Amino acid sequence: MATANNVSMLKYLWISVAVIIADQATKWIANTQLDYHMPVPVIPYLEWYLSYNPGAAFSFLANADGWQRWFFTAIAIVVSAVLLVWIKNLKAEEKVTAIALSLILGGAIGNLIDRLLLGHVIDFIQVWLGSYPWPAFNVADSAIFVGAVMLILSGMISPYKTEHDKDPAP
């Protein structure tokens, strides 16, 4: 049975929905407006660059025989379920964690939709680090990255705050 606390933390799932909508909308625009592997400069060191990634981050296992589609689909479904349960069980004061996990969940589902419908993930943002191209990515990947950074930082700050918030010994 859901408690009031659990329901209050699920309110952050609107972030996941917003990420999914933004991700799918931008992927549709990229896929219909850009030519495959034809860079479109935006500003220095940033271009639109349509590519399809059948693998995982940094094209890991992209050249496998097709089994990776279902492997990464299964992982995304399991991770999404775990994230949903995690968010549901957060305490009311864990807002930053709820936001971070909601970003990660939205990104995971955004890329899962691509995998299920297309067999690959649509990437279209290309950043250059000097003369080195960073692997192309999308809105879902960005949400996962931002959520992960938030989660790491909140994990580093929380123990510090808890330790210093304790009452001094009598």
N, C-alpha and C positions, 0 to 999 in steps of 0.2 A: 504494500500500500504506500502510495506517495505521501510524503509529509509536506507541510507548507514550505519547509526549507528546500526540499527536493524540487518542488514545482518552481520556486523562485529562482533556482539555478538554471532550470531548463529554459527560462525566459531568454537566456543568452543565445539560444539556438537561432534566433533571427539573424545573428551574425553569420552562421553557417549558410542559411538560406540566401542572404545577400551575396556571399562569396560565390555560391553555386550559380546564381543568376548572372552576376557580373562575369564570371568565368565562362559560362556557356555563351553568353551574348558576345563577348569579345572574341572567342574562338570562332563563332559563326561569322562574325565580320571579317576576321583574318582569313578564314578559309574561303570566303566568297569574294574578297576584294584583293587579296595578295596572290601573286604567282609563286608557285612552289620554288623554294631555294633562290629567290630573286630578292636581294636586299633592297629595302627602301629606307634611305637615311632619314632620321628624324632630327636629331641634334648630334654634335660630335660624340662619338662613342656609344650611340644608341641607334638601332635601326629595327624596323619591322622585318622579320625574316621567317616566313612560313616553313615549318618543318613538321614531320610526323615522327613521333618517338614510340616504337613498339616496346621499348624497354622501360627501365625505371630511371631514377635520377642519373644525370650525366650519361644517358643512353646505355646504362648497365643492362646487359643481356639483349640489347636491341637486335643483334644478329643471330639470335637463337632461332630454332625452327618453328616457332609459333606457340609452343607450350607456355612461354612466359606470359602471354596474354591472360591465360586462366590462372596462372600462379599469382601474378600481381593483382588480378581481380579478387581472388580469394583472400589475399593479404589485406587489400583495401576494405573488404567487407568485414573481416575480423577486427581490424584496427578501428573501423568506424563504430562497430558495436561496442568495443572496449571504451572508446572515447565517449560514447553516449552514456554508458553506465557510469563512467568516471565523473562526467559533468553532473549527472543526476544525483550522485552521492557527495558532491562538494558541500562544504559548509557555507553558510551565507556570507561569511567574511572573505571567502576565496574568490572574489570577483575577477581578479586579474587571471587567475588560473582558468576560470570559466570562459573568459574572453579568449585566452590563448588556445584552449582546447576547441572552442567553437570555430576559430580560424582554421585550425588543423583539420577538423572534421569537414568543414566546407570545402577545403582544398582537396582532401582525400576523395570526397564524393564527386567533386567536379571532374577530377581525372578519371575516376571510376566510370562515370557516364561515358566518357570518350572511349575507354577500353571496351565497355560492353557494346556500344553502338558502332564503333569504327574499327576496333582492334588495335588502335594506337591512340596516343595522346597528341593533341594539336598544340604545338609550341609556336610562338610568333614574336617573342621579345628577345632581341639579341643585344647584348652589352659587350663592348670591347674594353679590355684592360690593356691599354697601349695597343700593341699589334696582336694581342692574343684574344680570340673570341671566347667569351664565356658561353657555355652551352645554352642554347635557346631555351626559354621557359615561358610560362603563362601566368595568368592571374591566380590559378589554383596553387601553383608552385610558390608564388609570392606569399600567399596566405599561409601556407604550411611553414615557410621559412620564418615569417614574422611571428606566427604563433609559437614556433619552437624557441625562438630567441626570447620571447616573453616568458615562456615556461621556464627556461634555464635561468633567466635573470630573477624571476620571482622565487625560484628555488634557492638562489644564492642569497637573496635579501631576506626571505622569511625566517631562516634560522637566526640570522643576525638580529632581526627585530624581536623575535621571541626571546632570545637570550637577554637582550637589553630592556625588554618590557617587564621582566620579572621584578617583583618587589625585592628591595635589598634585604639581605639577611638581618634579623634583629640583633 
